[in-house]
Amino acid sequence: MFPGIGGKGVSPKKMKQMMKQMGISIEEIEGVEEVIFRTADREIFFQDASVTVMDAQGNRSYQVVGTAQERGRDISIPDSDVDLVVAQTGSTPQEAKAALKDAGGDLAEAILKLSSG
């Protein structure tokens, strides 16, 4: 796709110029301390991250390089959710909270679990 690429003498300056002509710019974000990806049940975090932003005609892409570590995520269960599960199932608040944690905070799943058990 790029003539002269493949280990044969394209200088970084020439590469940057070619990318600029195609409307692509790349820059590194300085001073990044931590990057975290959060899902419903876990976090993936990088303490030593290097983050590069590529802007190609208005579309921005981020590249994160570093050592990934994972940790579980303790979900927060609102008291109003516990009260609703208690009202619907007749369970104790402790049972309702445990069912909600097992269900990842999903009210319907917690109610079904307690109702069928």
Chimera marker file (.cmm) of the C-alpha trace (Angstrom):
<marker_set name="trace">
<marker id="1" x="0.000" y="0.000" z="0.000" r="1" g="1" b="0" radius="0.5"/>
<marker id="2" x="2.873" y="2.349" z="0.783" r="1" g="1" b="0" radius="0.5"/>
<marker id="3" x="5.735" y="2.176" z="-1.699" r="1" g="1" b="0" radius="0.5"/>
<marker id="4" x="9.117" y="1.770" z="-0.073" r="1" g="1" b="0" radius="0.5"/>
<marker id="5" x="7.730" y="0.431" z="3.211" r="1" g="1" b="0" radius="0.5"/>
<marker id="6" x="8.883" y="-2.933" z="4.445" r="1" g="1" b="0" radius="0.5"/>
<marker id="7" x="12.296" y="-2.302" z="5.830" r="1" g="1" b="0" radius="0.5"/>
<marker id="8" x="13.582" y="-0.377" z="2.821" r="1" g="1" b="0" radius="0.5"/>
<marker id="9" x="14.464" y="3.149" z="3.708" r="1" g="1" b="0" radius="0.5"/>
<marker id="10" x="11.362" y="5.168" z="4.595" r="1" g="1" b="0" radius="0.5"/>
<marker id="11" x="12.477" y="7.692" z="7.147" r="1" g="1" b="0" radius="0.5"/>
<marker id="12" x="10.174" y="8.610" z="10.024" r="1" g="1" b="0" radius="0.5"/>
<marker id="13" x="10.029" y="12.149" z="8.630" r="1" g="1" b="0" radius="0.5"/>
<marker id="14" x="8.918" y="10.860" z="5.209" r="1" g="1" b="0" radius="0.5"/>
<marker id="15" x="6.366" y="8.549" z="6.842" r="1" g="1" b="0" radius="0.5"/>
<marker id="16" x="4.924" y="11.434" z="8.864" r="1" g="1" b="0" radius="0.5"/>
<marker id="17" x="4.698" y="13.555" z="5.712" r="1" g="1" b="0" radius="0.5"/>
<marker id="18" x="2.889" y="10.745" z="3.832" r="1" g="1" b="0" radius="0.5"/>
<marker id="19" x="0.442" y="10.301" z="6.685" r="1" g="1" b="0" radius="0.5"/>
<marker id="20" x="-0.218" y="14.046" z="6.828" r="1" g="1" b="0" radius="0.5"/>
<marker id="21" x="-1.024" y="14.007" z="3.099" r="1" g="1" b="0" radius="0.5"/>
<marker id="22" x="-3.590" y="11.277" z="3.775" r="1" g="1" b="0" radius="0.5"/>
<marker id="23" x="-5.144" y="13.324" z="6.575" r="1" g="1" b="0" radius="0.5"/>
<marker id="24" x="-3.745" y="11.195" z="9.411" r="1" g="1" b="0" radius="0.5"/>
<marker id="25" x="-2.028" y="12.642" z="12.462" r="1" g="1" b="0" radius="0.5"/>
<marker id="26" x="-0.563" y="10.737" z="15.396" r="1" g="1" b="0" radius="0.5"/>
<marker id="27" x="0.358" y="12.169" z="18.776" r="1" g="1" b="0" radius="0.5"/>
<marker id="28" x="1.214" y="10.736" z="22.159" r="1" g="1" b="0" radius="0.5"/>
<marker id="29" x="-0.665" y="11.927" z="25.237" r="1" g="1" b="0" radius="0.5"/>
<marker id="30" x="1.922" y="13.052" z="27.782" r="1" g="1" b="0" radius="0.5"/>
<marker id="31" x="1.676" y="12.487" z="31.520" r="1" g="1" b="0" radius="0.5"/>
<marker id="32" x="-0.775" y="9.559" z="31.517" r="1" g="1" b="0" radius="0.5"/>
<marker id="33" x="-0.907" y="8.136" z="35.036" r="1" g="1" b="0" radius="0.5"/>
<marker id="34" x="-3.478" y="5.368" z="34.648" r="1" g="1" b="0" radius="0.5"/>
<marker id="35" x="-5.910" y="3.955" z="32.079" r="1" g="1" b="0" radius="0.5"/>
<marker id="36" x="-8.960" y="1.957" z="33.197" r="1" g="1" b="0" radius="0.5"/>
<marker id="37" x="-11.481" y="-0.056" z="31.180" r="1" g="1" b="0" radius="0.5"/>
<marker id="38" x="-14.595" y="-0.837" z="33.270" r="1" g="1" b="0" radius="0.5"/>
<marker id="39" x="-17.087" y="-3.564" z="32.530" r="1" g="1" b="0" radius="0.5"/>
<marker id="40" x="-20.037" y="-4.689" z="34.646" r="1" g="1" b="0" radius="0.5"/>
<marker id="41" x="-17.951" y="-7.190" z="36.589" r="1" g="1" b="0" radius="0.5"/>
<marker id="42" x="-14.271" y="-6.221" z="36.284" r="1" g="1" b="0" radius="0.5"/>
<marker id="43" x="-11.738" y="-3.505" z="35.625" r="1" g="1" b="0" radius="0.5"/>
<marker id="44" x="-8.707" y="-3.750" z="33.376" r="1" g="1" b="0" radius="0.5"/>
<marker id="45" x="-6.156" y="-1.124" z="34.291" r="1" g="1" b="0" radius="0.5"/>
<marker id="46" x="-2.732" y="0.036" z="33.159" r="1" g="1" b="0" radius="0.5"/>
<marker id="47" x="-0.448" y="1.872" z="35.610" r="1" g="1" b="0" radius="0.5"/>
<marker id="48" x="2.413" y="2.295" z="33.137" r="1" g="1" b="0" radius="0.5"/>
<marker id="49" x="0.375" y="3.171" z="30.058" r="1" g="1" b="0" radius="0.5"/>
<marker id="50" x="1.561" y="4.889" z="26.937" r="1" g="1" b="0" radius="0.5"/>
<marker id="51" x="-1.398" y="6.340" z="25.011" r="1" g="1" b="0" radius="0.5"/>
<marker id="52" x="-1.259" y="7.360" z="21.369" r="1" g="1" b="0" radius="0.5"/>
<marker id="53" x="-4.071" y="9.154" z="19.535" r="1" g="1" b="0" radius="0.5"/>
<marker id="54" x="-4.494" y="8.739" z="15.794" r="1" g="1" b="0" radius="0.5"/>
<marker id="55" x="-6.794" y="11.201" z="14.051" r="1" g="1" b="0" radius="0.5"/>
<marker id="56" x="-7.779" y="10.085" z="10.562" r="1" g="1" b="0" radius="0.5"/>
<marker id="57" x="-10.094" y="12.640" z="8.951" r="1" g="1" b="0" radius="0.5"/>
<marker id="58" x="-11.983" y="13.363" z="12.157" r="1" g="1" b="0" radius="0.5"/>
<marker id="59" x="-12.108" y="9.783" z="13.466" r="1" g="1" b="0" radius="0.5"/>
<marker id="60" x="-10.008" y="9.420" z="16.602" r="1" g="1" b="0" radius="0.5"/>
<marker id="61" x="-8.512" y="6.090" z="17.685" r="1" g="1" b="0" radius="0.5"/>
<marker id="62" x="-6.652" y="5.513" z="20.922" r="1" g="1" b="0" radius="0.5"/>
<marker id="63" x="-3.900" y="2.943" z="21.340" r="1" g="1" b="0" radius="0.5"/>
<marker id="64" x="-2.962" y="1.906" z="24.871" r="1" g="1" b="0" radius="0.5"/>
<marker id="65" x="0.315" y="0.087" z="25.433" r="1" g="1" b="0" radius="0.5"/>
<marker id="66" x="1.426" y="-1.176" z="28.825" r="1" g="1" b="0" radius="0.5"/>
<marker id="67" x="1.052" y="-3.969" z="31.347" r="1" g="1" b="0" radius="0.5"/>
<marker id="68" x="-2.603" y="-4.846" z="31.935" r="1" g="1" b="0" radius="0.5"/>
<marker id="69" x="-3.877" y="-5.934" z="35.320" r="1" g="1" b="0" radius="0.5"/>
<marker id="70" x="-7.386" y="-7.052" z="36.213" r="1" g="1" b="0" radius="0.5"/>
<marker id="71" x="-9.418" y="-6.700" z="39.341" r="1" g="1" b="0" radius="0.5"/>
<marker id="72" x="-12.968" y="-7.663" z="40.175" r="1" g="1" b="0" radius="0.5"/>
<marker id="73" x="-15.507" y="-4.954" z="40.552" r="1" g="1" b="0" radius="0.5"/>
<marker id="74" x="-17.648" y="-4.704" z="43.660" r="1" g="1" b="0" radius="0.5"/>
<marker id="75" x="-20.954" y="-3.407" z="42.381" r="1" g="1" b="0" radius="0.5"/>
<marker id="76" x="-22.897" y="-0.905" z="44.428" r="1" g="1" b="0" radius="0.5"/>
<marker id="77" x="-26.461" y="-1.950" z="45.224" r="1" g="1" b="0" radius="0.5"/>
<marker id="78" x="-28.788" y="0.993" z="45.922" r="1" g="1" b="0" radius="0.5"/>
<marker id="79" x="-31.052" y="0.676" z="48.969" r="1" g="1" b="0" radius="0.5"/>
<marker id="80" x="-34.061" y="1.378" z="46.741" r="1" g="1" b="0" radius="0.5"/>
<marker id="81" x="-33.246" y="-1.779" z="44.710" r="1" g="1" b="0" radius="0.5"/>
<marker id="82" x="-32.972" y="-3.833" z="47.907" r="1" g="1" b="0" radius="0.5"/>
<marker id="83" x="-36.321" y="-2.442" z="49.118" r="1" g="1" b="0" radius="0.5"/>
<marker id="84" x="-37.985" y="-3.310" z="45.801" r="1" g="1" b="0" radius="0.5"/>
<marker id="85" x="-36.701" y="-6.905" z="45.862" r="1" g="1" b="0" radius="0.5"/>
<marker id="86" x="-37.823" y="-7.284" z="49.504" r="1" g="1" b="0" radius="0.5"/>
<marker id="87" x="-41.303" y="-5.960" z="48.614" r="1" g="1" b="0" radius="0.5"/>
<marker id="88" x="-41.618" y="-8.261" z="45.603" r="1" g="1" b="0" radius="0.5"/>
<marker id="89" x="-40.299" y="-11.443" z="47.212" r="1" g="1" b="0" radius="0.5"/>
<marker id="90" x="-40.877" y="-11.147" z="50.964" r="1" g="1" b="0" radius="0.5"/>
<marker id="91" x="-37.190" y="-11.880" z="51.553" r="1" g="1" b="0" radius="0.5"/>
<marker id="92" x="-34.992" y="-10.227" z="54.139" r="1" g="1" b="0" radius="0.5"/>
<marker id="93" x="-32.881" y="-7.208" z="53.118" r="1" g="1" b="0" radius="0.5"/>
<marker id="94" x="-29.731" y="-9.347" z="53.487" r="1" g="1" b="0" radius="0.5"/>
<marker id="95" x="-31.138" y="-12.035" z="51.142" r="1" g="1" b="0" radius="0.5"/>
<marker id="96" x="-32.248" y="-9.374" z="48.658" r="1" g="1" b="0" radius="0.5"/>
<marker id="97" x="-28.831" y="-7.703" z="48.655" r="1" g="1" b="0" radius="0.5"/>
<marker id="98" x="-27.042" y="-11.048" z="48.192" r="1" g="1" b="0" radius="0.5"/>
<marker id="99" x="-29.357" y="-11.968" z="45.298" r="1" g="1" b="0" radius="0.5"/>
<marker id="100" x="-28.783" y="-8.583" z="43.659" r="1" g="1" b="0" radius="0.5"/>
<marker id="101" x="-24.999" y="-8.988" z="43.963" r="1" g="1" b="0" radius="0.5"/>
<marker id="102" x="-25.194" y="-12.495" z="42.463" r="1" g="1" b="0" radius="0.5"/>
<marker id="103" x="-27.307" y="-11.096" z="39.626" r="1" g="1" b="0" radius="0.5"/>
<marker id="104" x="-24.880" y="-8.253" z="38.955" r="1" g="1" b="0" radius="0.5"/>
<marker id="105" x="-27.476" y="-5.695" z="40.051" r="1" g="1" b="0" radius="0.5"/>
<marker id="106" x="-30.195" y="-7.031" z="37.709" r="1" g="1" b="0" radius="0.5"/>
<marker id="107" x="-33.500" y="-6.518" z="39.558" r="1" g="1" b="0" radius="0.5"/>
<marker id="108" x="-35.552" y="-8.972" z="37.503" r="1" g="1" b="0" radius="0.5"/>
<marker id="109" x="-32.982" y="-11.750" z="37.835" r="1" g="1" b="0" radius="0.5"/>
<marker id="110" x="-32.719" y="-11.242" z="41.607" r="1" g="1" b="0" radius="0.5"/>
<marker id="111" x="-36.508" y="-11.284" z="42.020" r="1" g="1" b="0" radius="0.5"/>
<marker id="112" x="-36.828" y="-14.447" z="39.912" r="1" g="1" b="0" radius="0.5"/>
<marker id="113" x="-34.051" y="-16.143" z="41.859" r="1" g="1" b="0" radius="0.5"/>
<marker id="114" x="-35.643" y="-15.406" z="45.215" r="1" g="1" b="0" radius="0.5"/>
<marker id="115" x="-39.171" y="-16.164" z="44.013" r="1" g="1" b="0" radius="0.5"/>
<marker id="116" x="-38.294" y="-19.572" z="42.607" r="1" g="1" b="0" radius="0.5"/>
<marker id="117" x="-36.006" y="-20.581" z="45.479" r="1" g="1" b="0" radius="0.5"/>
<link id1="1" id2="2" r="1" g="1" b="0" radius="0.2"/>
<link id1="2" id2="3" r="1" g="1" b="0" radius="0.2"/>
<link id1="3" id2="4" r="1" g="1" b="0" radius="0.2"/>
<link id1="4" id2="5" r="1" g="1" b="0" radius="0.2"/>
<link id1="5" id2="6" r="1" g="1" b="0" radius="0.2"/>
<link id1="6" id2="7" r="1" g="1" b="0" radius="0.2"/>
<link id1="7" id2="8" r="1" g="1" b="0" radius="0.2"/>
<link id1="8" id2="9" r="1" g="1" b="0" radius="0.2"/>
<link id1="9" id2="10" r="1" g="1" b="0" radius="0.2"/>
<link id1="10" id2="11" r="1" g="1" b="0" radius="0.2"/>
<link id1="11" id2="12" r="1" g="1" b="0" radius="0.2"/>
<link id1="12" id2="13" r="1" g="1" b="0" radius="0.2"/>
<link id1="13" id2="14" r="1" g="1" b="0" radius="0.2"/>
<link id1="14" id2="15" r="1" g="1" b="0" radius="0.2"/>
<link id1="15" id2="16" r="1" g="1" b="0" radius="0.2"/>
<link id1="16" id2="17" r="1" g="1" b="0" radius="0.2"/>
<link id1="17" id2="18" r="1" g="1" b="0" radius="0.2"/>
<link id1="18" id2="19" r="1" g="1" b="0" radius="0.2"/>
<link id1="19" id2="20" r="1" g="1" b="0" radius="0.2"/>
<link id1="20" id2="21" r="1" g="1" b="0" radius="0.2"/>
<link id1="21" id2="22" r="1" g="1" b="0" radius="0.2"/>
<link id1="22" id2="23" r="1" g="1" b="0" radius="0.2"/>
<link id1="23" id2="24" r="1" g="1" b="0" radius="0.2"/>
<link id1="24" id2="25" r="1" g="1" b="0" radius="0.2"/>
<link id1="25" id2="26" r="1" g="1" b="0" radius="0.2"/>
<link id1="26" id2="27" r="1" g="1" b="0" radius="0.2"/>
<link id1="27" id2="28" r="1" g="1" b="0" radius="0.2"/>
<link id1="28" id2="29" r="1" g="1" b="0" radius="0.2"/>
<link id1="29" id2="30" r="1" g="1" b="0" radius="0.2"/>
<link id1="30" id2="31" r="1" g="1" b="0" radius="0.2"/>
<link id1="31" id2="32" r="1" g="1" b="0" radius="0.2"/>
<link id1="32" id2="33" r="1" g="1" b="0" radius="0.2"/>
<link id1="33" id2="34" r="1" g="1" b="0" radius="0.2"/>
<link id1="34" id2="35" r="1" g="1" b="0" radius="0.2"/>
<link id1="35" id2="36" r="1" g="1" b="0" radius="0.2"/>
<link id1="36" id2="37" r="1" g="1" b="0" radius="0.2"/>
<link id1="37" id2="38" r="1" g="1" b="0" radius="0.2"/>
<link id1="38" id2="39" r="1" g="1" b="0" radius="0.2"/>
<link id1="39" id2="40" r="1" g="1" b="0" radius="0.2"/>
<link id1="40" id2="41" r="1" g="1" b="0" radius="0.2"/>
<link id1="41" id2="42" r="1" g="1" b="0" radius="0.2"/>
<link id1="42" id2="43" r="1" g="1" b="0" radius="0.2"/>
<link id1="43" id2="44" r="1" g="1" b="0" radius="0.2"/>
<link id1="44" id2="45" r="1" g="1" b="0" radius="0.2"/>
<link id1="45" id2="46" r="1" g="1" b="0" radius="0.2"/>
<link id1="46" id2="47" r="1" g="1" b="0" radius="0.2"/>
<link id1="47" id2="48" r="1" g="1" b="0" radius="0.2"/>
<link id1="48" id2="49" r="1" g="1" b="0" radius="0.2"/>
<link id1="49" id2="50" r="1" g="1" b="0" radius="0.2"/>
<link id1="50" id2="51" r="1" g="1" b="0" radius="0.2"/>
<link id1="51" id2="52" r="1" g="1" b="0" radius="0.2"/>
<link id1="52" id2="53" r="1" g="1" b="0" radius="0.2"/>
<link id1="53" id2="54" r="1" g="1" b="0" radius="0.2"/>
<link id1="54" id2="55" r="1" g="1" b="0" radius="0.2"/>
<link id1="55" id2="56" r="1" g="1" b="0" radius="0.2"/>
<link id1="56" id2="57" r="1" g="1" b="0" radius="0.2"/>
<link id1="57" id2="58" r="1" g="1" b="0" radius="0.2"/>
<link id1="58" id2="59" r="1" g="1" b="0" radius="0.2"/>
<link id1="59" id2="60" r="1" g="1" b="0" radius="0.2"/>
<link id1="60" id2="61" r="1" g="1" b="0" radius="0.2"/>
<link id1="61" id2="62" r="1" g="1" b="0" radius="0.2"/>
<link id1="62" id2="63" r="1" g="1" b="0" radius="0.2"/>
<link id1="63" id2="64" r="1" g="1" b="0" radius="0.2"/>
<link id1="64" id2="65" r="1" g="1" b="0" radius="0.2"/>
<link id1="65" id2="66" r="1" g="1" b="0" radius="0.2"/>
<link id1="66" id2="67" r="1" g="1" b="0" radius="0.2"/>
<link id1="67" id2="68" r="1" g="1" b="0" radius="0.2"/>
<link id1="68" id2="69" r="1" g="1" b="0" radius="0.2"/>
<link id1="69" id2="70" r="1" g="1" b="0" radius="0.2"/>
<link id1="70" id2="71" r="1" g="1" b="0" radius="0.2"/>
<link id1="71" id2="72" r="1" g="1" b="0" radius="0.2"/>
<link id1="72" id2="73" r="1" g="1" b="0" radius="0.2"/>
<link id1="73" id2="74" r="1" g="1" b="0" radius="0.2"/>
<link id1="74" id2="75" r="1" g="1" b="0" radius="0.2"/>
<link id1="75" id2="76" r="1" g="1" b="0" radius="0.2"/>
<link id1="76" id2="77" r="1" g="1" b="0" radius="0.2"/>
<link id1="77" id2="78" r="1" g="1" b="0" radius="0.2"/>
<link id1="78" id2="79" r="1" g="1" b="0" radius="0.2"/>
<link id1="79" id2="80" r="1" g="1" b="0" radius="0.2"/>
<link id1="80" id2="81" r="1" g="1" b="0" radius="0.2"/>
<link id1="81" id2="82" r="1" g="1" b="0" radius="0.2"/>
<link id1="82" id2="83" r="1" g="1" b="0" radius="0.2"/>
<link id1="83" id2="84" r="1" g="1" b="0" radius="0.2"/>
<link id1="84" id2="85" r="1" g="1" b="0" radius="0.2"/>
<link id1="85" id2="86" r="1" g="1" b="0" radius="0.2"/>
<link id1="86" id2="87" r="1" g="1" b="0" radius="0.2"/>
<link id1="87" id2="88" r="1" g="1" b="0" radius="0.2"/>
<link id1="88" id2="89" r="1" g="1" b="0" radius="0.2"/>
<link id1="89" id2="90" r="1" g="1" b="0" radius="0.2"/>
<link id1="90" id2="91" r="1" g="1" b="0" radius="0.2"/>
<link id1="91" id2="92" r="1" g="1" b="0" radius="0.2"/>
<link id1="92" id2="93" r="1" g="1" b="0" radius="0.2"/>
<link id1="93" id2="94" r="1" g="1" b="0" radius="0.2"/>
<link id1="94" id2="95" r="1" g="1" b="0" radius="0.2"/>
<link id1="95" id2="96" r="1" g="1" b="0" radius="0.2"/>
<link id1="96" id2="97" r="1" g="1" b="0" radius="0.2"/>
<link id1="97" id2="98" r="1" g="1" b="0" radius="0.2"/>
<link id1="98" id2="99" r="1" g="1" b="0" radius="0.2"/>
<link id1="99" id2="100" r="1" g="1" b="0" radius="0.2"/>
<link id1="100" id2="101" r="1" g="1" b="0" radius="0.2"/>
<link id1="101" id2="102" r="1" g="1" b="0" radius="0.2"/>
<link id1="102" id2="103" r="1" g="1" b="0" radius="0.2"/>
<link id1="103" id2="104" r="1" g="1" b="0" radius="0.2"/>
<link id1="104" id2="105" r="1" g="1" b="0" radius="0.2"/>
<link id1="105" id2="106" r="1" g="1" b="0" radius="0.2"/>
<link id1="106" id2="107" r="1" g="1" b="0" radius="0.2"/>
<link id1="107" id2="108" r="1" g="1" b="0" radius="0.2"/>
<link id1="108" id2="109" r="1" g="1" b="0" radius="0.2"/>
<link id1="109" id2="110" r="1" g="1" b="0" radius="0.2"/>
<link id1="110" id2="111" r="1" g="1" b="0" radius="0.2"/>
<link id1="111" id2="112" r="1" g="1" b="0" radius="0.2"/>
<link id1="112" id2="113" r="1" g="1" b="0" radius="0.2"/>
<link id1="113" id2="114" r="1" g="1" b="0" radius="0.2"/>
<link id1="114" id2="115" r="1" g="1" b="0" radius="0.2"/>
<link id1="115" id2="116" r="1" g="1" b="0" radius="0.2"/>
<link id1="116" id2="117" r="1" g="1" b="0" radius="0.2"/>
</marker_set>
